[in-house]
Amino acid sequence: MKQLAEKKLADERWRLASIIEGTNVGTWEWNYQTGETVFNEIWARIVGYTLEELMPVNIETWSSRVHPDDLKLADE
């Protein structure tokens, strides 16, 4: 049972990674409770950088590059 669940989870992760790569979408995640952020290379390219150039990344990485109108909406 555990092996089946692990296989299903691995398959789901593979599908998600394939969708993100295939659609060339930039992603970022923010764990509000811990402050941890994860950005992908495509997101970095969208904002004009490489992920390496943005290191170390944190929520300020995102908020300093978002349009002020969008930042206001996000804060609400």
C-alpha distances in whole Angstrom, upper triangle without the diagonal:
4,5,5,6,9,10,11,12,14,15,17,19,20,21,23,24,26,27,29,30,31,33,35,34,35,32,33,30,32,30,33,32,32,34,32,33,31,33,33,36,36,37,39,41,42,44,46,44,42,39,40,44,42,40,40,38,38,39,42,41,40,43,46,45,44,47,49,49,45,45,47,44,41,43,43
4,5,5,6,9,10,11,12,14,15,16,18,20,21,22,24,26,27,28,30,32,33,32,32,30,30,28,29,27,30,29,29,31,29,29,28,30,30,33,34,35,37,39,39,41,43,41,39,36,37,40,39,37,36,35,35,36,39,38,38,40,43,43,42,45,47,47,43,42,45,42,39,41,41
4,5,5,6,9,10,10,12,14,15,16,18,20,21,22,24,26,27,28,30,31,31,32,29,30,28,30,28,32,31,30,32,29,30,28,30,29,32,33,34,36,37,38,40,42,40,37,35,36,39,38,36,36,35,35,36,40,38,38,41,43,42,42,45,47,47,43,43,45,43,40,42,43
4,5,5,6,9,10,10,12,14,15,16,18,20,21,22,24,26,26,28,30,30,31,29,29,28,30,29,32,31,31,33,30,30,28,30,29,32,32,33,36,37,38,40,42,40,38,35,37,40,39,37,37,35,35,36,40,38,37,40,43,42,41,44,46,46,42,42,44,42,39,41,42
4,5,5,6,9,10,11,12,14,15,16,18,20,21,23,24,25,27,28,28,28,26,26,25,26,25,28,28,27,29,27,27,25,27,27,29,30,31,33,35,35,37,39,38,36,33,35,38,36,35,34,32,32,33,36,35,34,37,40,39,38,41,43,43,39,39,41,39,36,37,38
4,5,5,6,9,10,11,12,14,15,16,18,20,21,22,24,26,27,26,27,24,25,23,25,24,27,27,26,28,25,25,23,25,24,27,28,29,31,33,33,35,37,35,33,30,32,35,33,32,31,30,30,31,35,33,33,36,38,37,37,40,42,42,38,38,40,38,35,37,38
4,5,5,6,9,10,10,12,14,15,16,18,20,21,22,24,26,25,26,24,25,24,27,26,29,29,29,30,27,27,24,26,24,27,27,29,31,32,33,35,37,35,33,30,32,35,34,33,33,31,32,33,36,35,34,37,39,38,38,41,43,43,39,39,41,39,36,38,39
4,5,5,6,9,10,10,12,14,15,16,18,20,21,22,24,24,25,23,24,23,25,24,28,28,28,29,26,26,23,25,24,26,26,28,30,31,32,34,36,35,32,30,32,35,34,33,33,31,31,31,35,34,32,35,38,37,36,39,41,40,37,37,39,37,34,36,37
4,5,5,6,9,10,11,12,14,15,17,18,20,21,22,22,22,20,21,19,22,21,24,24,24,25,22,22,20,21,21,23,24,25,27,29,29,31,33,32,30,27,29,32,30,29,29,27,27,28,31,30,29,32,34,33,33,36,38,38,34,34,36,34,31,33,34
4,5,5,6,9,10,11,12,14,15,16,18,20,21,21,21,20,21,20,22,22,26,26,25,26,23,22,20,21,19,22,22,24,26,27,28,30,32,30,28,25,27,30,29,28,28,26,27,28,31,30,29,32,34,33,33,36,38,38,35,35,37,35,32,34,36
4,5,5,6,9,10,10,12,14,15,16,18,20,20,21,20,21,21,24,24,27,28,27,28,25,24,21,22,20,22,22,24,26,27,28,30,32,31,29,26,29,32,31,30,30,28,29,30,33,31,30,33,35,34,33,36,38,38,34,35,38,35,32,35,36
4,5,5,6,9,10,11,12,14,15,16,18,18,19,17,19,18,21,21,24,25,25,26,23,21,19,20,18,21,21,22,24,26,26,28,30,29,27,25,28,30,29,28,28,26,27,27,30,29,27,30,33,31,30,33,35,35,31,32,34,32,29,31,32
4,5,5,6,8,10,11,12,14,15,16,16,17,15,16,15,18,19,22,23,23,23,20,19,16,16,15,18,18,19,22,23,23,26,27,26,24,22,24,27,25,25,25,23,24,24,27,26,24,28,30,28,28,31,33,33,30,30,33,30,28,30,31
4,5,5,6,9,10,10,12,14,15,15,17,16,18,18,21,22,26,27,26,26,23,21,18,18,16,17,18,19,22,22,23,26,27,26,24,22,24,27,26,26,26,24,26,26,29,27,26,29,31,30,29,32,35,35,31,32,35,33,30,33,34
4,5,5,6,9,10,10,12,14,14,16,15,18,18,21,23,26,27,27,27,24,22,19,18,16,18,17,19,22,22,23,25,27,27,25,23,26,28,27,27,28,26,27,27,30,28,26,29,31,29,29,31,34,34,30,31,33,31,29,32,33
4,5,5,6,9,10,11,12,11,13,12,14,14,18,19,22,24,24,23,20,18,15,15,13,16,15,16,19,20,20,22,24,24,22,20,23,26,24,24,25,22,23,23,26,24,22,25,28,26,25,28,30,30,26,27,30,27,25,28,29
4,5,5,6,8,10,11,11,12,11,13,14,18,20,23,25,24,23,20,18,14,13,11,13,12,14,17,18,18,21,22,21,19,17,20,23,22,22,23,21,22,22,25,23,21,25,27,25,24,27,30,30,27,27,30,28,26,29,30
4,5,5,6,8,10,11,13,13,16,18,21,23,26,28,27,27,24,21,18,16,13,14,13,16,18,18,19,22,23,23,21,20,22,25,24,25,26,24,25,26,28,25,24,27,29,27,26,29,32,32,28,29,32,30,28,31,33
4,5,5,6,8,9,11,12,15,16,20,22,25,27,27,26,23,21,17,16,13,15,13,15,18,18,17,21,22,22,21,20,23,25,24,25,26,24,25,24,27,24,23,26,28,25,24,26,29,29,26,27,30,27,25,29,30
4,6,5,6,6,8,8,12,13,17,20,23,25,24,23,20,17,14,12,10,11,9,11,14,14,14,17,19,19,17,16,20,21,20,21,22,20,21,21,23,21,19,22,24,21,21,23,26,26,23,24,27,25,23,26,28
4,6,5,7,9,10,14,16,20,22,25,28,27,25,22,19,16,14,10,10,9,12,14,13,14,17,18,18,16,16,19,21,20,21,23,21,22,23,25,22,21,24,25,23,23,25,28,29,25,26,30,28,26,29,31
4,6,8,11,13,17,19,23,25,28,31,30,29,26,23,19,17,14,14,11,14,17,16,16,19,20,20,19,19,22,24,23,25,26,24,26,26,28,25,23,26,28,25,24,26,30,30,26,28,31,29,27,31,32
4,5,9,11,15,18,21,24,27,29,29,27,25,22,18,16,13,13,10,12,15,14,13,17,18,19,18,18,22,23,23,24,26,23,24,24,26,23,21,24,25,22,21,23,27,26,23,25,28,26,24,28,29
4,7,10,13,16,20,23,25,28,28,26,23,20,16,13,10,10,7,9,12,11,10,14,15,15,15,15,18,20,19,21,23,20,22,22,23,20,19,22,23,19,19,21,25,25,22,23,27,25,23,27,28
4,6,10,13,17,20,22,25,25,23,20,17,14,11,9,10,6,7,11,10,9,12,14,15,15,14,18,19,18,20,21,18,19,19,21,18,16,19,20,17,16,18,22,22,19,20,23,21,20,23,25
4,7,11,14,17,19,22,22,19,17,14,11,8,6,7,5,4,7,8,7,10,12,12,12,11,15,16,14,16,17,15,16,15,17,14,12,15,16,14,13,16,19,20,17,17,21,20,18,21,23
4,7,10,14,16,19,18,16,14,11,8,6,6,8,7,6,9,11,10,12,14,14,14,12,15,17,14,16,16,13,14,13,15,13,11,14,16,14,14,17,19,20,16,17,20,18,16,19,21
4,7,10,13,16,15,13,11,7,5,4,6,10,10,7,10,12,12,12,15,14,14,11,15,16,13,14,14,10,10,10,12,10,8,12,14,13,12,16,18,19,15,15,18,17,14,16,19
4,7,9,12,12,10,8,5,5,7,9,13,13,11,13,16,15,16,19,18,17,14,17,18,15,15,14,11,10,9,13,12,10,13,15,15,14,18,19,20,16,16,18,17,14,16,18
4,6,9,9,7,6,4,7,9,12,16,16,14,15,19,18,17,20,19,19,16,18,19,16,15,14,11,8,7,11,11,10,11,15,15,14,18,19,20,16,15,17,16,13,14,16
4,5,6,5,5,6,9,12,15,19,20,17,19,22,22,21,24,23,22,19,21,22,18,18,16,13,10,9,13,14,13,14,18,18,18,21,22,22,19,17,19,18,15,15,17
4,6,5,7,9,12,15,18,21,22,19,20,24,23,22,25,24,24,21,23,23,20,19,17,14,11,9,13,14,13,14,17,18,17,20,20,21,18,16,17,17,13,13,15
4,6,8,11,14,17,20,24,25,22,23,27,26,25,28,27,27,23,25,26,22,21,19,16,13,12,15,17,17,17,20,22,21,24,24,24,22,19,20,20,16,16,18
4,5,9,12,15,19,22,24,21,22,26,26,24,27,25,25,21,22,23,20,18,16,14,11,11,14,16,16,17,19,21,21,24,24,26,23,20,22,22,18,18,20
4,6,10,13,17,20,21,19,19,23,23,21,24,22,22,18,19,20,17,15,13,11,7,7,10,12,12,13,16,18,18,21,21,23,20,17,19,20,16,16,18
4,7,10,14,17,19,16,17,21,21,20,22,20,19,16,17,18,15,13,11,9,7,8,11,12,12,14,16,18,18,22,22,24,21,19,21,21,18,18,21
4,7,10,13,15,13,13,17,17,16,19,17,16,13,14,16,12,11,10,7,5,6,10,9,9,12,14,15,15,19,20,22,19,17,20,20,16,17,20
4,7,10,12,10,11,14,15,15,17,15,14,10,13,14,12,11,10,8,8,9,12,10,10,14,16,15,16,20,21,23,20,18,22,21,18,19,22
4,7,8,7,7,11,11,11,14,12,11,8,11,12,10,10,11,8,9,10,12,9,9,13,14,13,14,18,20,21,18,17,21,21,17,19,22
4,5,5,7,9,10,11,13,11,9,7,10,12,11,12,13,11,13,14,15,12,12,16,17,15,16,19,22,23,20,20,24,23,20,22,25
4,5,5,6,9,10,11,9,6,5,9,10,10,11,13,12,14,16,17,13,13,17,17,15,17,20,23,24,21,21,25,25,22,25,28
4,5,5,6,9,10,9,8,8,12,13,12,14,16,14,16,17,18,14,13,17,17,15,15,18,22,23,20,20,24,23,21,24,27
4,5,5,7,9,9,9,8,12,12,11,13,15,12,14,14,14,11,10,13,14,11,12,15,18,19,16,17,20,20,18,20,23
4,5,5,6,5,5,5,9,9,8,10,12,10,13,13,13,10,10,13,13,10,12,15,18,20,18,18,21,21,19,22,25
4,5,5,5,6,8,11,10,10,13,16,14,16,17,17,13,13,16,15,12,14,16,20,21,19,20,23,23,22,24,27
4,5,7,9,11,14,13,12,16,17,15,17,17,16,13,12,14,14,11,11,13,17,18,16,17,21,20,19,22,24
4,6,9,10,13,11,10,14,16,13,15,14,14,10,9,12,11,7,9,11,14,16,14,15,19,19,18,20,23
4,7,10,12,10,10,14,16,15,17,17,16,12,12,15,13,10,12,14,17,19,18,18,22,23,21,24,27
4,6,8,6,7,10,13,12,15,16,15,11,12,15,13,11,14,16,19,22,20,20,23,24,22,24,28
4,5,5,7,9,12,12,15,16,16,12,14,17,16,14,16,19,22,24,22,22,26,26,24,26,29
4,5,5,6,9,8,12,14,14,10,12,15,15,14,16,19,22,24,22,21,25,25,23,24,28
4,5,5,8,9,13,16,15,12,14,18,17,16,19,22,25,27,25,24,28,28,26,27,30
4,6,8,10,13,15,14,11,13,16,14,14,17,20,22,25,23,22,26,27,25,26,30
4,6,6,9,11,10,7,10,13,11,11,14,17,20,22,20,19,23,24,21,22,26
3,5,9,12,11,9,12,15,14,14,17,20,22,25,23,21,25,26,23,24,27
4,7,10,10,8,12,14,14,15,17,21,22,25,23,21,24,25,22,23,26
4,7,8,6,8,11,11,12,14,18,20,22,20,18,21,22,19,19,23
4,5,5,7,9,10,12,13,17,18,20,18,15,18,19,16,16,20
4,5,5,6,9,10,11,14,15,17,15,12,15,16,12,13,16
4,5,5,6,8,10,13,13,16,14,11,14,16,13,13,17
4,6,6,7,9,13,14,17,15,13,16,17,15,15,19
4,6,5,6,10,12,14,11,10,13,14,11,13,16
4,5,5,8,9,11,9,7,10,12,10,10,14
4,6,8,9,12,11,9,12,15,13,13,17
4,7,9,12,10,9,13,14,13,14,18
4,6,8,7,6,10,11,10,12,15
4,5,5,6,9,10,10,12,14
4,5,5,6,9,10,10,13
4,5,5,6,9,10,11
4,5,5,6,9,10
4,5,5,6,9
4,5,5,6
4,5,5
4,5
4
